[in-house]
Amino acid sequence: MAKKEQPPATFEAALKRLEGVLESLEHGDLPLEESLAAFEEGVRLVKFCQQKLDEVEKRVELLLKDDAGRFFTRPFAEEEGEGN
């Protein structure tokens, strides 16, 4: 347990690992120390995923500002240049 976990490379990898951690905790057969370590890893993974989601949200917000800095909405599936 002394070895430090490497941060996940992607959001998807973190989410998959988090699902595994949750499954092992829900199963309930881990010793106390391993449960605590798994919980701590889960917290780190949740923070990582939240950070990635926040970064994506900011990028999307920037992409949806007009030249005057006003936000606007359009359907997600709308292709660039369509209907403009």
C-alpha angles and dihedrals in degrees: 000000000000092000115096117233116242113239113255117264095225142018089249093053091049092049092049091049090047090053089053092049091050092049092052092048093047091050087063101208099109119110115251096259093048090047090053092048090049091049091051090049090049091053090051090049093049090051091049092050092046091050091051092048090049091051092051092047091054091050091050091048091053090050091053099054121104123222091273091055094252119139119236135181135222134163112288093232094052111120120230110268094018113126094359 
